[in-house]
Amino acid sequence: MKIVFRYLKPYAVFVFISVLLLFGQVVCELTLPNLMSDIVDVGIIRSGVENITPEIMSLPKEELSEMQHDYIVKKGAEMLGVTLAAAVSSIIVGFIASKVASSVARRLRFDIFSKVNEFSNAEFDKYSTASLITRSTNDVQQIQNLISMGLKMMLFAPLMGTGSIIMALRKSTSLAWIIVVAVLVIMGVLGVVMAAALPKFKSLQTLVDRLNLVSREQLSGLMVIRAFGNEKYEEERFDVANKNLTYTTRFVQRTMVSLMPSVSLIMSLVNVAIVWFGAKAISQSTLEVGDMMAFLQYAIHIMISFLFVSMIFIMLPRATVAANRIKEVLEENISIKDKENAETLENVEGNIEFQNVSFRYNDALEDALSDISFMAEAGKTTAFIGSTGSGKSTLINLIPRFYDVTSGKVLIDGKDIRDVTVKSLREKIGYVSQKAVLFSGTIESNVKYGNDSEDIMDAIKVAQAEDFVLSKEDGINSEVAQGATNVSGGQKQRLSIARALAKKAPIYIFDDSFSALDFKTDAALRAALSKYTNNATVLIVAQRVSTIMNADKIVVLDEGKVVGIGDHKSLLENCMTYREICESQLGEEELA
């Protein structure tokens, strides 16, 4: 829970004010039973006479009646004032608690989001997307609830309970055993409830994670599910996760629901016992009626205080689990970060060199890439081809430092990319991922995502997206729906390419970015691309030989190793792996 206190530090003044107000509220609440006791014992029974003397008793009945009336009005006014003060204190504390809790939650959500933005692919591999969403929403909500309730109850309940015990003993020691018995019974009930509910509270967040994971997978893969007719299977899978969460939540809620009736029953029995034994004490003239009524109020305050404390202790385990899950994210060690005194990468020509690069994923038994060495010259196109799983995308992801090499070096213009700032490195790269991603907004906002320049139509033309963009009623201002569901796969890919080109970077990376394009569009795009990126370094990962056969240099990969480097013609003659790929895709004439 240290993380909660850390985030509460900026609001220490508000917390201190809350403590003062809560103390004032407790004093007011403890004063009310005393005032009520005075009204009953003095105002009603003694006709408003606090100290009975012969002179007072000899006063006329009308004057005594006036004294009684004045006393009751006076004490009533005091009760009203104390009640208003307690109410105002409670309202202000509630306002402060709400403000502090929501402010802490806002900062937590922002910091989690900012931290996740710093994650490299290695960190993302450790957390599921569903878990990260749960941590930044549901887990933060648990912390917010704890702070909101804690500021109001965590201090109020102990103060009220302690004060009520002291005040009750002042009123009567002969009835104290009733409170002792009641408190022991309540603690026994709370112990049973907490023993049953706490383990379930701790598992709730994991179950929410699981439900979010299943929901996300099913919504993302809805078309695949329908295509294979597996709706029933997915419904059953969701039902299992849903039922696990439902049954656990239901058990916790039923257990908690039993708490209030149990405490209410105990309070009712305590009321009966206090009235029963208090009446006997009154008949024996060892206790006054008002004192018994005040004792009864203090006994209720004591039991309610214990109930409030129990509610806080029941909330704590779930909030503690949530806080630890948030702490895991916030304190996650970022593997891709700037070195001390890292340089800013400037005036980039674009010469990229891999020197004996090897890479292994976390917890993997073997290297995904082994001893990779090649040079991609500025102003030229270097392509990568190989069978599925040969390491093409892994290799290309090392350049923007989505992962860091396990051994060896990646150099840009002779500088190790680990010696320059990540921000300046990525600013020099126009990147198109294997899976085209667009954001909700407009076509213009998506293409301008990497460079907020006025002229983006050149990039759209080169990406062969001009026709379908201009065919839309609003042109570049046309809306892109969430998940880009209102554009086709090819259109999405072309807009992703336009976004990278609009950046006008010295280095461009296309990670299998032409796969959704037909051959005609692919050829037109590559022809336009060669002119647009005339002085830039272009790196292309492709499955189709036709996409990369005109590249200045082709790097052939097989099982994470380089098995051939050269142009199309030389590789056909000297690299069996490349020839096999070509023979599987090209006709005899093209091979010749």
VEXDREN-2710 file (C-alpha; in Angstrom, 1 decimal):
% VEXDREN-2710
k/r/px/py/pz
1/MET/0.0/0.0/0.0
2/LYS/3.1/2.3/0.0
3/ILE/2.1/3.4/-3.5
4/VAL/-1.2/4.8/-2.2
5/PHE/0.5/6.8/0.5
6/ARG/3.0/8.1/-2.1
7/TYR/0.1/9.4/-4.3
8/LEU/-1.6/10.9/-1.3
9/LYS/1.5/13.0/-0.4
10/PRO/0.5/16.0/-2.6
11/TYR/-2.9/16.1/-0.8
12/ALA/-1.5/16.0/2.7
13/VAL/-3.0/19.4/3.5
14/PHE/-6.5/18.2/2.5
15/VAL/-6.0/15.0/4.6
16/PHE/-4.9/17.1/7.6
17/ILE/-8.0/19.3/7.2
18/SER/-10.2/16.1/7.0
19/VAL/-8.6/14.8/10.3
20/LEU/-9.4/18.1/12.1
21/LEU/-13.0/18.1/10.7
22/LEU/-13.5/14.4/11.6
23/PHE/-12.2/15.1/15.1
24/GLY/-14.7/18.0/15.4
25/GLN/-17.5/15.8/14.0
26/VAL/-16.7/13.1/16.6
27/VAL/-16.8/15.7/19.4
28/CYS/-20.2/16.9/18.2
29/GLU/-21.5/13.3/17.9
30/LEU/-20.4/12.5/21.4
31/THR/-21.9/15.7/22.8
32/LEU/-25.4/15.0/21.5
33/PRO/-26.2/12.1/23.9
34/ASN/-25.1/14.3/26.8
35/LEU/-27.3/17.1/25.7
36/MET/-30.2/14.7/25.3
37/SER/-29.5/13.3/28.8
38/ASP/-29.6/16.9/30.2
39/ILE/-32.9/17.6/28.6
40/VAL/-34.5/14.4/30.0
41/ASP/-32.9/14.5/33.5
42/VAL/-32.8/18.3/34.1
43/GLY/-35.2/19.8/31.6
44/ILE/-38.1/17.3/32.0
45/ILE/-37.6/15.5/35.3
46/ARG/-36.2/18.5/37.3
47/SER/-38.3/21.2/35.5
48/GLY/-35.1/22.8/34.2
49/VAL/-33.5/23.2/37.6
50/GLU/-29.9/22.1/37.5
51/ASN/-29.2/22.6/41.3
52/ILE/-32.2/22.2/43.5
53/THR/-32.3/24.5/46.5
54/PRO/-35.2/25.5/48.9
55/GLU/-35.3/29.0/47.3
56/ILE/-35.9/27.6/43.9
57/MET/-38.4/25.0/45.0
58/SER/-40.5/27.8/46.6
59/LEU/-40.8/29.7/43.3
60/PRO/-44.3/29.9/41.8
61/LYS/-45.3/27.1/39.4
62/GLU/-45.5/29.5/36.4
63/GLU/-42.0/30.7/37.0
64/LEU/-40.7/27.1/37.3
65/SER/-42.6/26.3/34.1
66/GLU/-40.8/29.2/32.4
67/MET/-37.4/28.0/33.7
68/GLN/-38.2/24.6/32.3
69/HIS/-39.2/26.0/28.9
70/ASP/-36.1/28.2/28.7
71/TYR/-33.8/25.3/29.7
72/ILE/-35.3/22.9/27.1
73/VAL/-35.1/25.6/24.4
74/LYS/-31.5/26.4/25.3
75/LYS/-30.4/22.8/25.3
76/GLY/-32.4/22.1/22.1
77/ALA/-30.7/25.0/20.4
78/GLU/-27.3/23.6/21.5
79/MET/-28.3/20.2/20.1
80/LEU/-29.4/21.9/16.8
81/GLY/-26.1/23.8/16.6
82/VAL/-24.0/20.7/17.4
83/THR/-26.0/18.7/14.9
84/LEU/-25.5/21.3/12.2
85/ALA/-21.7/21.5/13.0
86/ALA/-21.5/17.7/12.7
87/ALA/-23.4/17.7/9.4
88/VAL/-21.3/20.5/7.9
89/SER/-18.1/18.7/9.0
90/SER/-19.4/15.5/7.4
91/ILE/-20.3/17.2/4.2
92/ILE/-16.9/18.9/3.9
93/VAL/-15.0/15.7/4.7
94/GLY/-17.1/13.9/2.1
95/PHE/-16.3/16.6/-0.5
96/ILE/-12.6/16.5/0.4
97/ALA/-12.5/12.7/0.3
98/SER/-14.2/12.6/-3.1
99/LYS/-11.8/15.2/-4.5
100/VAL/-8.7/13.5/-3.1
101/ALA/-9.8/10.0/-4.2
102/SER/-10.7/11.1/-7.7
103/SER/-7.5/13.1/-8.1
104/VAL/-5.4/10.2/-7.0
105/ALA/-7.2/7.9/-9.4
106/ARG/-6.7/10.3/-12.2
107/ARG/-3.0/10.5/-11.5
108/LEU/-2.7/6.7/-11.2
109/ARG/-4.5/6.2/-14.6
110/PHE/-2.3/8.8/-16.3
111/ASP/0.9/7.3/-14.8
112/ILE/-0.1/3.8/-15.8
113/PHE/-0.9/4.9/-19.3
114/SER/2.4/6.9/-19.5
115/LYS/4.4/3.9/-18.2
116/VAL/2.8/1.5/-20.7
117/ASN/3.7/3.9/-23.5
118/GLU/7.3/3.4/-22.5
119/PHE/7.1/-0.4/-22.6
120/SER/9.1/-2.1/-25.2
121/ASN/7.8/-5.3/-26.9
122/ALA/9.7/-7.3/-24.2
123/GLU/7.5/-5.7/-21.4
124/PHE/4.3/-6.1/-23.5
125/ASP/5.1/-9.8/-23.7
126/LYS/4.8/-10.0/-19.9
127/TYR/1.3/-8.5/-19.6
128/SER/-1.8/-9.2/-21.6
129/THR/-3.7/-6.3/-23.0
130/ALA/-6.8/-7.2/-21.0
131/SER/-4.7/-7.2/-17.8
132/LEU/-3.3/-3.7/-18.5
133/ILE/-6.8/-2.4/-19.2
134/THR/-8.1/-3.9/-15.9
135/ARG/-5.2/-2.5/-14.0
136/SER/-5.8/1.0/-15.3
137/THR/-9.6/0.9/-14.7
138/ASN/-10.9/-1.6/-12.2
139/ASP/-7.8/-1.8/-10.0
140/VAL/-7.6/2.0/-9.9
141/GLN/-11.3/2.1/-9.0
142/GLN/-10.6/-0.1/-5.9
143/ILE/-7.9/2.3/-4.8
144/GLN/-10.3/5.2/-5.3
145/ASN/-13.0/3.5/-3.3
146/LEU/-10.6/2.8/-0.4
147/ILE/-9.4/6.4/-0.2
148/SER/-12.9/7.8/-0.5
149/MET/-14.2/5.5/2.3
150/GLY/-11.0/5.5/4.3
151/LEU/-10.7/9.3/4.7
152/LYS/-14.3/9.3/6.0
153/MET/-14.3/6.1/8.1
154/MET/-10.7/5.0/8.9
155/LEU/-10.2/7.9/11.3
156/PHE/-13.8/8.5/12.3
157/ALA/-14.7/5.0/13.4
158/PRO/-11.7/4.5/15.9
159/LEU/-12.2/8.0/17.3
160/MET/-15.9/7.5/17.7
161/GLY/-15.5/4.0/19.1
162/THR/-12.9/5.1/21.7
163/GLY/-14.8/8.2/22.7
164/SER/-18.1/6.4/23.0
165/ILE/-16.5/3.8/25.3
166/ILE/-15.1/6.6/27.6
167/MET/-18.4/8.5/27.6
168/ALA/-20.5/5.3/28.2
169/LEU/-18.4/4.4/31.3
170/ARG/-18.8/7.9/32.6
171/LYS/-22.6/7.4/32.5
172/SER/-22.7/4.0/34.0
173/THR/-20.2/1.3/35.0
174/SER/-22.8/-1.2/36.0
175/LEU/-23.9/-1.6/32.4
176/ALA/-20.4/-1.8/30.9
177/TRP/-20.5/-5.6/30.7
178/ILE/-23.3/-5.4/28.1
179/ILE/-21.0/-3.4/25.8
180/VAL/-18.1/-5.9/26.4
181/VAL/-20.3/-8.8/25.5
182/ALA/-21.7/-7.0/22.5
183/VAL/-18.3/-6.1/21.2
184/LEU/-17.0/-9.7/21.6
185/VAL/-20.0/-11.1/19.7
186/ILE/-19.6/-8.5/16.9
187/MET/-15.9/-9.3/16.6
188/GLY/-16.7/-13.0/16.4
189/VAL/-19.2/-12.4/13.6
190/LEU/-16.7/-10.1/11.8
191/GLY/-14.0/-12.7/12.2
192/VAL/-16.2/-15.4/10.6
193/VAL/-17.2/-13.1/7.7
194/MET/-13.7/-11.9/7.0
195/ALA/-12.3/-15.5/7.2
196/ALA/-14.8/-16.5/4.5
197/ALA/-14.7/-13.5/2.3
198/LEU/-11.1/-12.3/2.2
199/PRO/-9.7/-15.2/0.1
200/LYS/-12.4/-14.5/-2.4
201/PHE/-11.7/-10.8/-2.5
202/LYS/-8.1/-11.5/-3.4
203/SER/-9.1/-13.6/-6.4
204/LEU/-11.7/-11.2/-7.8
205/GLN/-9.2/-9.0/-9.7
206/THR/-7.7/-12.1/-11.5
207/LEU/-11.2/-13.2/-12.4
208/VAL/-12.0/-9.8/-13.9
209/ASP/-8.7/-10.0/-15.9
210/ARG/-9.8/-13.4/-17.3
211/LEU/-13.2/-12.2/-18.3
212/ASN/-11.7/-9.1/-20.0
213/LEU/-9.2/-11.3/-21.8
214/VAL/-11.9/-13.7/-23.1
215/SER/-14.2/-10.8/-24.1
216/ARG/-11.4/-9.0/-26.0
217/GLU/-10.3/-12.1/-27.9
218/GLN/-13.9/-12.8/-28.9
219/LEU/-14.6/-9.3/-30.0
220/SER/-11.3/-9.1/-32.0
221/GLY/-11.8/-12.4/-33.6
222/LEU/-15.5/-12.3/-34.3
223/MET/-15.2/-12.8/-38.0
224/VAL/-13.0/-15.9/-37.5
225/ILE/-15.4/-17.3/-34.9
226/ARG/-18.3/-16.9/-37.3
227/ALA/-16.4/-18.3/-40.3
228/PHE/-15.6/-21.5/-38.4
229/GLY/-19.1/-21.7/-36.8
230/ASN/-17.6/-21.7/-33.3
231/GLU/-20.1/-19.4/-31.7
232/LYS/-21.3/-22.1/-29.3
233/TYR/-17.8/-23.0/-28.2
234/GLU/-16.9/-19.3/-27.6
235/GLU/-20.2/-18.8/-25.7
236/GLU/-19.3/-21.7/-23.4
237/ARG/-15.7/-20.3/-22.9
238/PHE/-17.2/-16.9/-22.0
239/ASP/-19.7/-18.5/-19.8
240/VAL/-17.0/-20.3/-17.8
241/ALA/-15.2/-17.0/-17.1
242/ASN/-18.4/-15.2/-16.5
243/LYS/-19.7/-17.8/-14.0
244/ASN/-16.4/-17.9/-12.1
245/LEU/-16.6/-14.2/-11.6
246/THR/-20.3/-14.3/-10.9
247/TYR/-20.1/-17.1/-8.3
248/THR/-17.2/-15.5/-6.5
249/THR/-18.8/-12.1/-6.5
250/ARG/-22.1/-13.6/-5.3
251/PHE/-20.4/-15.5/-2.5
252/VAL/-18.7/-12.3/-1.3
253/GLN/-21.8/-10.2/-1.6
254/ARG/-24.0/-12.8/0.2
255/THR/-21.4/-13.1/3.0
256/MET/-21.3/-9.3/3.3
257/VAL/-25.1/-9.0/3.2
258/SER/-25.3/-11.3/6.2
259/LEU/-23.1/-8.9/8.2
260/MET/-25.6/-6.1/8.5
261/PRO/-28.6/-8.2/9.7
262/SER/-26.3/-9.9/12.2
263/VAL/-25.1/-6.6/13.6
264/SER/-28.6/-5.2/13.6
265/LEU/-29.8/-8.2/15.6
266/ILE/-27.0/-7.7/18.1
267/MET/-27.8/-4.0/18.4
268/SER/-31.4/-4.8/19.0
269/LEU/-30.5/-7.3/21.7
270/VAL/-28.2/-4.7/23.3
271/ASN/-30.9/-2.1/23.3
272/VAL/-33.2/-4.6/25.1
273/ALA/-30.5/-5.5/27.6
274/ILE/-29.6/-1.9/28.4
275/VAL/-33.3/-0.9/28.8
276/TRP/-34.0/-4.0/30.9
277/PHE/-31.0/-3.7/33.3
278/GLY/-31.1/0.1/33.1
279/ALA/-34.7/0.1/34.3
280/LYS/-33.7/-2.0/37.3
281/ALA/-31.0/0.5/38.1
282/ILE/-33.4/3.4/37.7
283/SER/-35.9/1.8/40.1
284/GLN/-33.0/1.4/42.6
285/SER/-32.1/5.1/42.1
286/THR/-28.5/4.2/40.9
287/LEU/-29.1/5.5/37.4
288/GLU/-31.1/8.3/35.9
289/VAL/-33.4/8.0/32.9
290/GLY/-31.3/10.4/30.8
291/ASP/-28.1/8.7/31.6
292/MET/-29.6/5.4/30.5
293/MET/-30.7/6.9/27.2
294/ALA/-27.2/8.4/26.7
295/PHE/-25.6/5.1/27.5
296/LEU/-27.8/3.5/24.9
297/GLN/-26.7/6.0/22.2
298/TYR/-23.0/5.5/23.1
299/ALA/-23.5/1.7/22.9
300/ILE/-24.9/2.1/19.4
301/HIS/-22.0/4.4/18.4
302/ILE/-19.6/1.7/19.6
303/MET/-21.1/-1.1/17.6
304/ILE/-21.5/1.1/14.5
305/SER/-17.8/2.1/14.8
306/PHE/-16.8/-1.6/14.9
307/LEU/-18.9/-2.2/11.8
308/PHE/-17.2/0.7/10.0
309/VAL/-13.8/-0.6/10.9
310/SER/-14.7/-4.1/9.7
311/MET/-15.9/-2.6/6.3
312/ILE/-12.5/-0.9/5.9
313/PHE/-10.6/-4.1/6.7
314/ILE/-12.8/-6.0/4.2
315/MET/-12.0/-3.4/1.5
316/LEU/-8.3/-3.5/2.3
317/PRO/-7.4/-6.9/0.9
318/ARG/-8.9/-6.2/-2.6
319/ALA/-7.5/-2.7/-2.6
320/THR/-4.1/-4.1/-1.5
321/VAL/-4.1/-6.7/-4.4
322/ALA/-5.1/-3.9/-6.8
323/ALA/-2.3/-1.6/-5.4
324/ASN/0.3/-4.4/-5.9
325/ARG/-0.9/-5.0/-9.5
326/ILE/-0.6/-1.3/-10.2
327/LYS/2.8/-1.2/-8.5
328/GLU/4.0/-4.0/-10.8
329/VAL/3.3/-1.9/-13.9
330/LEU/4.6/1.4/-12.5
331/GLU/7.8/-0.2/-11.2
332/GLU/8.4/-2.4/-14.2
333/ASN/12.0/-2.2/-15.4
334/ILE/12.0/-0.7/-18.9
335/SER/14.5/-2.6/-21.0
336/ILE/14.6/0.0/-23.8
337/LYS/15.6/3.3/-22.4
338/ASP/18.2/6.1/-23.0
339/LYS/21.7/5.7/-21.6
340/GLU/23.1/8.5/-19.5
341/ASN/24.5/11.2/-21.7
342/ALA/22.8/9.6/-24.8
343/GLU/23.3/11.6/-28.0
344/THR/20.6/13.1/-30.1
345/LEU/20.6/11.5/-33.6
346/GLU/20.9/14.3/-36.1
347/ASN/21.8/14.9/-39.8
348/VAL/21.2/11.2/-40.6
349/GLU/22.3/9.9/-44.0
350/GLY/20.8/6.5/-43.3
351/ASN/23.6/4.0/-43.6
352/ILE/22.5/1.0/-41.4
353/GLU/24.9/-1.7/-40.4
354/PHE/24.3/-5.0/-38.5
355/GLN/27.5/-6.3/-36.9
356/ASN/27.3/-9.9/-35.7
357/VAL/23.8/-9.3/-34.3
358/SER/22.1/-12.1/-32.3
359/PHE/18.8/-11.8/-30.5
360/ARG/16.8/-14.1/-28.1
361/TYR/13.3/-13.5/-26.7
362/ASN/12.8/-13.5/-23.0
363/ASP/12.8/-17.1/-21.6
364/ALA/13.4/-18.6/-25.1
365/LEU/15.7/-21.6/-25.3
366/GLU/17.3/-20.6/-28.7
367/ASP/18.2/-17.4/-30.5
368/ALA/15.7/-16.0/-32.9
369/LEU/18.5/-14.4/-34.8
370/SER/22.1/-15.6/-34.9
371/ASP/25.2/-13.7/-36.1
372/ILE/23.5/-11.3/-38.5
373/SER/25.8/-9.0/-40.5
374/PHE/25.0/-6.8/-43.5
375/MET/25.0/-3.2/-44.6
376/ALA/22.0/-1.2/-45.9
377/GLU/23.3/1.8/-47.8
378/ALA/21.7/5.3/-47.8
379/GLY/19.6/6.0/-50.8
380/LYS/19.2/2.3/-51.7
381/THR/16.5/-0.3/-51.1
382/THR/17.4/-3.3/-49.0
383/ALA/14.9/-6.2/-48.9
384/PHE/14.5/-9.2/-46.6
385/ILE/12.9/-12.4/-47.6
386/GLY/12.6/-15.9/-46.1
387/SER/10.2/-18.5/-45.0
388/THR/7.7/-17.9/-42.3
389/GLY/9.4/-17.8/-38.9
390/SER/12.8/-17.1/-40.4
391/GLY/13.2/-13.9/-38.3
392/LYS/12.5/-11.1/-40.8
393/SER/10.1/-9.0/-38.6
394/THR/12.3/-9.7/-35.6
395/LEU/15.3/-8.3/-37.4
396/ILE/13.5/-5.2/-38.7
397/ASN/12.1/-4.5/-35.2
398/LEU/15.7/-4.2/-33.8
399/ILE/16.3/-1.0/-35.8
400/PRO/13.7/1.3/-34.0
401/ARG/14.6/-0.5/-30.8
402/PHE/11.3/-2.3/-30.2
403/TYR/13.7/-4.9/-28.9
404/ASP/17.4/-4.6/-28.1
405/VAL/20.0/-7.0/-29.5
406/THR/21.3/-9.7/-27.2
407/SER/24.7/-9.4/-28.7
408/GLY/26.4/-7.5/-31.5
409/LYS/25.6/-3.9/-32.7
410/VAL/23.1/-2.1/-34.9
411/LEU/24.7/1.1/-36.3
412/ILE/23.2/4.1/-38.0
413/ASP/25.9/6.2/-39.8
414/GLY/28.5/4.4/-37.6
415/LYS/26.6/5.2/-34.3
416/ASP/25.4/2.4/-32.1
417/ILE/21.6/3.0/-31.8
418/ARG/21.8/2.3/-28.0
419/ASP/24.0/5.3/-27.6
420/VAL/21.4/7.8/-29.0
421/THR/18.1/8.8/-27.5
422/VAL/15.1/6.6/-28.4
423/LYS/13.0/9.6/-29.3
424/SER/15.6/11.0/-31.8
425/LEU/16.1/7.5/-33.3
426/ARG/12.4/6.9/-34.0
427/GLU/11.9/10.4/-35.3
428/LYS/14.3/9.5/-38.2
429/ILE/12.3/6.4/-39.1
430/GLY/9.1/6.1/-41.1
431/TYR/7.6/2.8/-40.0
432/VAL/4.8/0.6/-41.4
433/SER/3.9/-2.4/-39.2
434/GLN/3.0/-5.8/-40.4
435/LYS/-0.5/-5.3/-39.2
436/ALA/-1.9/-2.0/-40.5
437/VAL/-3.3/0.1/-37.6
438/LEU/-5.4/3.3/-38.0
439/PHE/-6.9/5.4/-35.2
440/SER/-10.4/6.7/-34.8
441/GLY/-10.6/10.2/-36.3
442/THR/-10.2/11.3/-39.9
443/ILE/-8.1/10.3/-42.9
444/GLU/-6.2/13.5/-42.5
445/SER/-5.5/13.1/-38.7
446/ASN/-4.2/9.5/-39.4
447/VAL/-1.9/10.5/-42.2
448/LYS/-0.6/13.5/-40.2
449/TYR/0.0/11.3/-37.2
450/GLY/3.8/11.3/-37.8
451/ASN/4.2/14.8/-39.2
452/ASP/1.7/17.6/-38.8
453/SER/2.5/19.2/-42.1
454/GLU/0.0/20.9/-44.4
455/ASP/0.8/19.0/-47.6
456/ILE/-0.1/15.3/-47.2
457/MET/-1.5/14.7/-50.6
458/ASP/1.9/13.7/-52.1
459/ALA/2.2/10.9/-49.5
460/ILE/-1.4/9.8/-50.3
461/LYS/-0.6/9.8/-54.0
462/VAL/2.6/7.7/-53.6
463/ALA/0.7/5.3/-51.4
464/GLN/-1.8/4.8/-54.2
465/ALA/-4.6/6.0/-51.9
466/GLU/-5.6/9.2/-53.8
467/ASP/-8.5/7.6/-55.8
468/PHE/-10.4/6.1/-52.9
469/VAL/-9.7/9.2/-50.6
470/LEU/-11.0/11.7/-53.2
471/SER/-14.0/9.4/-54.1
472/LYS/-15.3/9.9/-50.5
473/GLU/-17.7/12.8/-50.0
474/ASP/-15.5/14.5/-47.4
475/GLY/-12.2/13.6/-48.9
476/ILE/-9.3/13.6/-46.4
477/ASN/-11.8/14.8/-43.8
478/SER/-13.7/11.6/-44.0
479/GLU/-14.2/9.8/-40.7
480/VAL/-12.2/6.7/-39.8
481/ALA/-14.2/4.5/-37.5
482/GLN/-12.8/2.8/-34.4
483/GLY/-10.7/-0.1/-35.5
484/ALA/-10.9/1.3/-39.1
485/THR/-14.0/-0.9/-39.7
486/ASN/-15.2/1.4/-42.5
487/VAL/-12.2/0.9/-44.8
488/SER/-10.9/-2.3/-46.4
489/GLY/-7.7/-4.1/-45.6
490/GLY/-6.0/-2.7/-48.7
491/GLN/-7.2/0.8/-48.0
492/LYS/-6.0/0.6/-44.4
493/GLN/-2.6/-0.6/-45.5
494/ARG/-2.2/2.2/-48.1
495/LEU/-3.1/4.8/-45.5
496/SER/-0.6/3.3/-43.1
497/ILE/2.0/3.6/-45.8
498/ALA/1.0/7.2/-46.5
499/ARG/1.3/8.0/-42.8
500/ALA/4.9/6.8/-42.8
501/LEU/5.8/8.6/-46.1
502/ALA/4.3/11.9/-44.8
503/LYS/7.0/11.8/-42.1
504/LYS/9.6/12.4/-44.7
505/ALA/12.2/10.5/-42.8
506/PRO/15.7/9.5/-43.9
507/ILE/14.9/5.8/-43.1
508/TYR/11.7/3.9/-44.1
509/ILE/10.8/0.4/-42.8
510/PHE/8.0/-1.6/-44.5
511/ASP/7.3/-4.7/-42.6
512/ASP/5.4/-6.9/-45.0
513/SER/3.3/-3.8/-45.8
514/PHE/2.3/-4.7/-49.4
515/SER/0.7/-8.1/-48.7
516/ALA/-2.9/-6.7/-48.9
517/LEU/-2.3/-5.0/-52.2
518/ASP/-3.0/-6.4/-55.6
519/PHE/-0.1/-6.8/-58.0
520/LYS/-1.0/-3.8/-60.1
521/THR/-1.2/-1.5/-57.1
522/ASP/1.9/-3.1/-55.6
523/ALA/3.9/-2.3/-58.8
524/ALA/2.5/1.3/-59.1
525/LEU/3.3/2.0/-55.4
526/ARG/6.9/0.7/-55.7
527/ALA/7.5/2.7/-58.8
528/ALA/6.2/5.9/-57.1
529/LEU/8.1/5.0/-53.9
530/SER/11.5/4.8/-55.6
531/LYS/11.1/8.5/-56.7
532/TYR/9.6/9.8/-53.4
533/THR/12.3/8.1/-51.3
534/ASN/15.2/8.8/-53.7
535/ASN/17.8/9.7/-51.0
536/ALA/16.3/7.7/-48.2
537/THR/17.2/4.2/-46.9
538/VAL/14.4/1.8/-47.6
539/LEU/14.0/-1.5/-45.9
540/ILE/11.3/-3.9/-47.1
541/VAL/10.2/-7.2/-45.6
542/ALA/8.2/-9.1/-48.0
543/GLN/6.8/-12.6/-48.8
544/ARG/6.3/-12.0/-52.5
545/VAL/9.4/-12.1/-54.6
546/SER/7.9/-9.7/-57.1
547/THR/7.8/-7.0/-54.4
548/ILE/11.5/-7.1/-53.8
549/MET/13.2/-8.5/-56.9
550/ASN/14.2/-5.0/-58.1
551/ALA/15.8/-4.1/-54.7
552/ASP/19.4/-3.0/-54.7
553/LYS/20.2/-5.6/-52.1
554/ILE/18.2/-8.7/-50.9
555/VAL/19.0/-10.4/-47.6
556/VAL/17.8/-14.0/-47.4
557/LEU/17.0/-15.4/-44.0
558/ASP/16.5/-19.0/-42.9
559/GLU/15.9/-20.1/-39.3
560/GLY/17.3/-16.8/-38.0
561/LYS/20.5/-16.9/-40.1
562/VAL/21.6/-15.0/-43.2
563/VAL/22.0/-17.6/-46.0
564/GLY/22.4/-15.1/-48.9
565/ILE/23.0/-11.5/-49.7
566/GLY/23.0/-9.9/-53.1
567/ASP/20.7/-8.7/-55.9
568/HIS/18.0/-10.9/-57.5
569/LYS/20.1/-12.2/-60.3
570/SER/23.1/-13.2/-58.2
571/LEU/21.0/-14.8/-55.5
572/LEU/19.2/-16.9/-58.2
573/GLU/22.6/-18.3/-59.1
574/ASN/24.3/-18.6/-55.7
575/CYS/21.5/-19.0/-53.0
576/MET/19.5/-22.2/-53.1
577/THR/17.0/-21.0/-50.5
578/TYR/16.2/-17.9/-52.5
579/ARG/15.9/-19.9/-55.7
580/GLU/13.5/-22.3/-54.1
581/ILE/11.3/-19.3/-53.0
582/CYS/11.4/-17.9/-56.5
583/GLU/10.6/-21.2/-58.1
584/SER/7.5/-21.5/-55.9
585/GLN/6.2/-18.1/-56.9
586/LEU/7.6/-17.2/-60.4
587/GLY/7.2/-18.8/-63.8
588/GLU/10.0/-20.1/-66.0
589/GLU/10.1/-16.9/-68.0
590/GLU/10.4/-14.7/-64.9
591/LEU/13.1/-16.9/-63.5
592/ALA/15.1/-16.7/-66.8
END
